């Protein structure tokens, strides 16, 4: 069984906003080391989550924007990704 992180339930926009807050806190340099490490670890998880969501969106766009050998668009029924 894989361990799920709290970031896996966030939308792209929510995760990105939280990631930006983590970066700001780390750049400010005003938090204790242990808290900075937790913030960094959370930031890495948020970054990976955002990257995964972007990859899935890219795959969906490629399916919709496909072309045949003559350059004609390929029309396929759009499917929601399986969870």
Buried (B, 14 or more C-beta within 10 A) or exposed (E): EEEEBEBBEBEBEBBBEBBEBBBEBBEEEEEEEEEBEEBBEBBEBBBBBBEBBEEEEEEBEEEEEEEEEEEEEEEEEEEEEEE
